[in-house]
Amino acid sequence: MGKIKSAICLVLATLIIAALSFICFVSLPAGDGVSKFDPVVTWIDKDANLGVEFGASGSYYGGGYTATYFPQGVISARAYEDNKNDKTGDEQVEYANRYVQVGGLCFDSEEITVENGKVTDEAFIANFAAAKQRLIDRYKAMNIENIRIETVDEYAVRVFVPQSPETANAYTSLFAIFGYMGDFEVLYGADEASATTVLPARPTESIGQYVDGASSAADATGANFVAIRFTDEGKTRLASKTADIESSGVLIFKIGKDTVISLTIDSAVSDNTIYVSNPSSPFSKEAAQALAVLIDSEAKSTEPIPDGTFSVSYDNVVSTRAIYGDSALMYLYIAFGVCFVLMMVFFFVRYGLLGFVHMYTYLAFLLVTILCMWGISFVSLSTGTFAAVLIASLLLSASQALVYENVHKEYKTGKTIAASVKNGYKKTFWHIFDAHIVVAALSFIVYGIGITQLSAFAFMLGLATVFSGICALGLGRFFWAIMMSFTDKKARFCNFKRVEVEEND
């Protein structure tokens, strides 16, 4: 490539990298003197465990909320002691004899069979397993990163949901909504007291035969709503049942004993989709999404709760601060800065001006990765995604160093720099390609399995590895070609030496 073309390419590349760096990292005050231009790194969702501040007042949103779900007839040992201490005399004795403690839980012996310190009630065990899977599926469908779900003492489920600026006050209702368990049915009547089941038509049928699913969205005014979709059979039956409506009626969506949505209608149902909003108390985005997820999961479930009377309730929601401390994000940024400086020192010391090739290549990789983290809704900046970017950075740097070392070896044999570069890339291409393919494939497999704690890390590692491979095998070689064309002393540019040093190749 000639010097003029190389100069044009280098100027364009520099301008693009500089512009993207500005967009990603630089914060500037706006013209009004009050607001400011926020860089992309501030727009990326952050893991609440990093202890981040947001807004003009710097409000804290690190940490999150924890609630524990208990099946019907099960309470914590602490709740048992509190309840017992509130009673006296025979009432206290009767209460104590009624409950059997196993680990940190107490079981109501009138509802659940416990023998020799072990739950033996097969129906209860099956119900709990089904309810736990329901909880996992529902929270997973919310696409909130860093949710943690764990089993406590075999028969309770603890859920941690991270706090965020947009949803700081939404989680109490989320915990309650997702605790609804039991048969899903649609009722209709002149009022709630007189409403009777219309869907499903018969107890032996599945609600999925009539309700196709649900989703949430916002209208042109920004009001959130839930769209409930019916099958043709479901629409036909609802139209028939609501045909005699006079002034108004009530359509109720119920799961188990809990009313999910109670909707007043003034005409017969005639469409496959009903849009539900709440003008007097508008849905938040998260509340609408949670209701849609709940209805959608029940409509599409092929494994209903075996016992329709089985229910799950949650105890008090506990607010917790960031696990890694209130300044963890700042420390991550500092750690990344130190790693970047050490990396560049190594490349400039060992490979001279060739270090600029690696710097341009790495900055291109980093900027594209940051933009993807911002653009992908389910990815947030966390210790996991941070580690994924660092691993991919190490892979890119190792690949670049491997190429440079092989080119140096070729140069020592007496070849020109141009021939050495060609042979060096040829000898290392498949090693670098195979390493990136293996890492990316394994990462996307782990992401596909859907392990909650690893999914974001695995996805980010797979994506960053793909970018690393493209940069190492393509972009790095391009930058090397255009930068080296400006000097006649190509060996000195690369800091390459051999027994008989040739300054002009």
N, C-alpha and C positions, 0 to 999 in steps of 0.2 A: 504494500500500500504506500502511495506517495506521501510526501510530507504535508502537502496541502490538504489532501483528503483526511490524513491522520489528524491534522490540526482541527479541521472542522468537526470530526467525530469526537475528539477529546473535549472541545469547547461545548458541544451539545451535551455530552455525557456529564461534564462538570456542572452545567447549568441545571440539568434535570436532577442530579443528585443534590445540588445546593437547594433547589426549590423544594424537593421532597423533604430534605432535612429541616428546612424552615417550617414547612407545614407540620411535620411530625414532632418537632422539639421546641420551637420558639414561641414564647408567649409575649404579646405586645398589647399595650393599651389601645383602645379604639379611639376614634376621633372625638367622641363625646366626653372623653376624660373620665367616664365612670365604668363602662363595660370594657372588656378586653378580648383580644383574639386568643382563643385557647388552642393549643396544639393538639394533634391527634392523640398523643399519649395520655392526655387528660380525658379524652372522650372514650377511651377503651374502658369497658367495665372492669372493676377491680374486685378481687376476692375480699370479702369482708374480714377475713382473718388477717389482712395486712394492715388494718387500722387506718382507713383513709378519711380525709376530711373533704367536704364539698360545699358549694354555695359561697355566697359573699361573706357569710358569717363564719365560715369554716366549721359547719356543724359536723359532728362525728357520726360516721355510719359503719364503723368497723364492728366485728362480732356478728351476732345474729340472735335467733330465737330457737329455743328448744322446748319441745313438748313430748310427753310420753303417752302413748295410747295403751289403754287397758281394756281387755275384753269384758263383756258383761259378766259380773260375778267375781272379778279380780280387782284387787286394790293393792297399793304399795304397803309395805310393812309399816311405814311411817304414818300413812293415812289410817291404817288399822289401829295403831296405838292412840292416835289423836281421837278417833271415833270412840274407842273403848273408854278413854279417860273422861269423855264427855258424859258417860253413863254412870249410873250408880246401882248398887244392890244387885237384885236378881236380873235386872236388865243388862247389867255389865257382864254378869256370869253367862247369861244366855248368849250375848253377843260374842264373848270369847269362845264359847263352845261351838259356835256356828262356823267360825273361820279356822282354816288349817293353813299354817305358814309353811311355805317351801321356798327356801332362799330368801330373796328380798320381796316376795309377793305373798299375798294371803288370798286363799280361795274360799268362796262361799260353798260350804259342803252341801247346802240344799240345792245348788245348781250344778256343781262340778264334782265329779268323783275323784278323790285323792286317796291313794292307798300306799302305806309305807313310805311316805315322803315323796311320792311320785304321782303325777296326774295320769289317770288311767281311762279317763272319759274319752272314748274314741271320737264321738261326735264333736266334742269341744276341740280336740286336737285338729281335726279336719277343718272345722270352722276357722280356727285361728290361722292355720296355714293359708287358707283362701283369703282371709281378711288381710293378712300381712302382704301377700302378693298384690292385692288390690291397692294397698297404700303405696307400695313400691312403684307400681305402674302409673298411678295417678301423679305422684310427685315427679317421676321421670318425664311424664308428658308435659310438665310445666316448663321444661328446658331451663331450669335455674341451675347454674353451675355451682358446684361445691355443696349441694345438699348431701347430708349424711343420714343414712337410715341404718339402725342397728337393733338387734334383738337384745332385750334385757331380761335376764333370768328366764329365758326360754319362752315366756308367754306375755311379754310386753314389748312394744316397739317404740324406740326413741328416735325422734326426727329433729335434725338441726337444719334450719333454713337461714342462709346468710341474709343480712340486712343490706339494702341498697338505697340510694337517694329516692328512687321512684316508688319503692315499696316499703318504706320504713314503717308504715302503720297498717299494712295489709295482711300480716301473717296470722293474727288471731282468727280472723274469719277463714283463712286458708286452712288452718288446723281443724276448725270445726267442720267445714264443708267436706274435707277429705275423710272425716271420721264417720260419715254416713255409710251404713252397711245394711244389706238386706235386698229384698226383691224390688226391682224398679217397676213402677206402674204409673199410669196416667189416669187421673180421676176427673170427672166432670159433673157439675150440678149447678143449681141456682145459687148456692152458697157453699162455703167450705163444709158446713155441718151436714148438708144433704148430698155432697158429692160421692159418687160411686165409681168403681173401677170400670174404665172403658177399654184400656189397653194394658196388658194383652187381653184378648177376648176371653180366653180360657186359661185356667191355672197351669195347664200342661204346656202352654206355648211360651216361646221366648219373646221378650220385649223387642229383640233385634228384628223380629219379623215385621214390626210396625214402626219402630224408630230407627232411622238410618244412621244418625249421629248428631253431633253438634259442633259448633265453632264459635269463636268470638271475633269481633272487629269493632271499629269505630266508624260512625257516620260522618258526613261532611262537616257537622258542627263540633265534632270531637267527642260526642257522647258514645259511650261503650254499650254494646248490646250483645246478646247471645242469640245465635241462629240455631234453631232446633229443626232438623230435617226428618221428615216422615217418608216412609216408603209409600208406594201407591196404595197398598193395602191399608196402611195406617191412615193415610189421608181420607180414603173412602169411608173407613169406619168412623173417624172423627166427624166427617161431614154429615154422616147419617145420625150420629148421636147428638150433634149440636144443631141439627136442622130446625128443631122446634123452639129455638131460643127466642125469648120475647124481648125484654129490654137489655138484659145482661146475664152472663153466666160466669162460672169460675172454672178454669182449667188448672189442675194441680198436678205437678210432677213430684212424685214421692219416691224415696228410697228407704225401704224398711219402714220405721215409724216416723221418719223425718221428712218434712216438706222442703223440697229443694227450691221450687218456684211455684208461686201462686199467681195466676194470670187472669185478670178480668177481661172477658171478651164480650163484644156486643153484636157479633154476627157469626154465622156458621163458618166453620173452618173449610176453606176452599182451595188452599195452596199446600204444596208439599213442605213448605218452610214457614215456621213461625218465628218472628223477630221479637225478642223480649228485651225491653229496657225498663228503667225505673226513673222517670222524670223527677219524682219527688225526692228521691235519694239515689242519685246516679251511681251506676257501677263504676268502681275503679277498674283500670285495665286488668289488674291481677285478679280481682273478684270475678269479672266477666270470664276471664280465661279459666279460672278454677271451676266455675259452674259448667262451662263448656266441656272441660276435661272430664269432670265427674259424669255428666250425662253421656258423653261420647264413649267413655270407658265402659259404662254399664250397658249401653246399647250394643256394643261390639264384643262384649265379654262372652266367651264360650264356656266359662267355668263359674257359674253363679255360686254365691254363698250357699252351702248345703242347707242350712237352717235359716229360714227367713227371719226368725226372732233374734238371731245373733246380732249384737251391736257392739260398737267400740266407742269408748269415750276417752277424752284426753284430760290430763291434769293441768295445773296452772302453767302458763307459758313463762319460761325463764329467759330473761335477756342476758346475754353474755358478751363480754368485750372480746376484742381480737385476740386469737390464740397466740399469735406471734408477736404481740405487742403493738402499741399505737404508732410506732415509727418504723415498722417492718418494711413498708414500701420504700422509704427513703434509704434504708440499708441495702435493699435489693438494687436500687439505682446506683448506689456507691459501689457495690460489689461488681456490678456490670461495668462501671467506668474503670475500675482497677483492672479487670480482666481485659478490657479493650486496650488500655495503655500497655499492659504487659505483652499482649499479642503483637501490637504494632512495634514495640521496642525490639522484640525478637526478630521480626521480619526485616526491619530496617538495618539492624546490626548484622544479621547474617547474609542478607541478600541486597544490601545497598538500596539504590533507587527502585529496585524491583518491589520494594515494600509499598510503593505507591500503587502498583498494580493490585496487590492484595487489598490495600485500603479501599480502593474504588470498588473492587469486587465485593468485599465484605459489606460496605455501606449499601450497595445495591441490594444485597441479600437481606440485610437488616431492615431497610426501609420497606421493602415489599412485604416482609413478615409482619411488621408493625401495622401496615395498612390492612392486611388480612385479619389480624387480631381485632382490629376495629370494625371491619366489615362483616365478620361472622358473628351472628347474634349469640350463639351458645358458647363462645370462647371469651374468657376474661383473663385479665392479668392476675396470676396466682403463682404460688411457689412452684406448682406443677408445670404451668406453661412457661414460666421463667426458666426452669431447669431444662425443658424441651428445647428452648431457643439456645441455651448455652451448649447443650449436647450437639445440636446441629451446627453451631458456630465452631465447636471443636472439630467436628467432622469436616467442615469446609476448610478450616485452617490446616488440618492434617493433610487433606487432599492437595491443597496448594503447595505445602511444603514438600510432599512426596514428588509432585511434578517438578518443582524447582531442583530438588536433589538429583532426580534422574536426568534432567537436562544438563546439570553440572557434570554428571558422570560422562554423558555423551560428549560434552565439550572437552573434557580432559583427554578423550581418546584422539583428539586432533580434528574433530569436525568443526564446521562453522557454527555460529550461534543459530542461524536459521535451520540448519540441518539438525542441530542438537534439540531445538525446541520441537521440531516435527517428530523426531524419534522418541523424545522424552514423553510427549503426550501419547504417542502410539503405544509405548510400553506400559504406561500407567492407566490408560483409558479403561480397560476392563476391570482392573482392580478397584478403581474408584467407582465405576458404574455398578459393579456387583455389591460393593459395600453399601452404597446408597439404596439400591433396590431392596436388599435384605432388611435394612433398618426401616425403610418406609413401609414395606409389606408387613412386617411384624407389628409396626405401630398401628396401621390401619386395621389389622386383624383384631388387635386388642380393643381398638375403638369400636369395631363392629360387634364384638362380644357384649359391649355395653356395661362394663364394670364401672360403676358410678365414680369411684375414687380415681380411676385411671383414664377415663374416657377423654377428658379435655387435654391431659398431658399427652396421651397417645396420638390424638388427632393432630395436635400442634407439632409434635415431633415428626409425624409422617409428612405433614405439609412443609415444615421447615427443611426436612431432609430432601424433599423434591427440589426446593429452591436451591439448596446447597449443591446438589448434583448439577443442576443447570448452570449455576455460577462457576463451579469448579471446572467443568468440562467445556463450557462455551464462552461465558462472559469473561472469565479470567484470561483466556487465551486471546480474546479480542482486545482487551485493555493492554495486554502485553505487546501485541503487534503494533498498536497505534502509538504507544508511549516510546517503544524502542526505536521507532522509525526516525526520531528526532536527533539521534546521536550516531556518530560513526564509531564510537568506542563502545560497542555493544557489550563486550565482556565486562568492562568497568561498570556499566549501567547495572548489570546483574550481580556485580561483585564476584564474578567467576574467575578463577585462576587455574593455570596449569603450569607444567614445568617451564615451557617456553611461552610466555604470555604474549598474545597477539592482540594489540590494541585495536587494529583495524581488520575486521573480518571481511 
